Amino acid sequence: MRIYLDASVLIAVLAEEPASAAARRFLRAHREDRLISDFAAAEVASAISRLLGMRLLTEEEGSARLADFDVWRAAASSAADMHAADARLAYVYVRRFELRLRSAPRDCPAPRRLVGHA
């Protein structure tokens, strides 16, 4: 089976947040071909940048998290090609609120620290 990892899973793996334990358990249980697109990687960088802008991370911490992500991505995943049609389909799915694709509570604490890689 091939598993596509989006930014919400990737951030949960890189930083401690409410969904982190579930994301790590899922990844440990599913070691199949993990796919990460450049788009998802850009979203991860954007999320880290946002935390810097909010002064929840220093520049050094942000750089370290992105470096860890790059190493983990190279070792534990394959590249997923993405096309415009994929982005359009994703847009349709995330607008379907009943799917609960973005179900993190609004009051989630910001990521605090790096966690072990799954």
N, C-alpha and C positions, 0 to 999 in steps of 0.2 A: 504494500500500500504506500502511496505517496501522500505526504501531509504538508500542506501549505501553511507556513507560520506567518501570521500578520503581526503588525506592530504591537497590538495589545498583548499578544503572547510574548513577543520578544522583550518588551519592556518589563513584563512580569518576571522574566527569567533573569534579566540584568539587575533589577532593583527590587528591594523589599517593598511589597505593597500587598493589599488584601488578596489578590489573585495569585501571588507568587507560589504558594505551596501547591495549589491545584495545577498550575502550569508546570512546575517541576515534576510532580507526580505523573502528569500526562506524558511529558517528554521521556521520562524514565521508562514508562510502560510502552511507549510507541517509538522504537528506535528505527523505524522504517526510513525510507528516503525522505528527508526533511527538505522542503523547498522554501527558499527565501528569495523574493524578487528584489531588484535594486530599488523599486518603489517602496517596499516595506523597510528596507535599510535606510532610505531617505526619511521615512516617517520616524524611525528610531532616532536618527540624528536630529530631526526637528523636535522631538519630545525632549531630548537631552538639552538642546538649545533653549527650549522654553523654560526648563528648570533653572538654567543659568540666568535667564532673563528675570526670573522670579526670585533670584538670589537664594535658591534652595541648594544649589551646587556651586562650587567654585569652578573656574576654568580648568584647573588641574584635575579635579574630580570628573568633570565632564569629558575631558580628553582621555582619562583613564578608562572610563566606562565605554567610550566608543572604541578604544583600542582593544579592550576585552571582548567587545561584541565582534569586532573584525576577526579576531583570532578564533573565537567560538564559531562564527559563521563559516569560516574557511574549513575548520576541522569537522563540523557536525552537520553540514547541510550542502545541498546542491543549489545551483542558480536556477531560478524560475524565470523564464522569459515572460514578459508581459506585453500585451498588445492593447490598443485603444479599446477594443471590444471587451477585454477583461475589466478594464476600469469602468466602463459603462455598466457592465453586469454587476460589479461590486457596488456601484452607486445604487442600483435598483435594490439589491439585497439589504444594504445598511439602512435604507429608508423603510424597510418592512420591520417596524418596531416589534411586532409579535414574535419575530425570530430571536429577539434579545441578543443580538450580536455584540452590542456594546452595553453590557449589563453592569458595569462597575458603578457602585454608588457614587453620587455626586460629591459626597463628603469624604472620598478616599484620601487618606494621607498621601503626601507626595512620597515618591521613592526615597529611601533613606540610605541604603548601602548596597554594595554588590553582594550577590549571593553565589553559592557554588554553581558551577555549570552542570546542567542535566545531560 
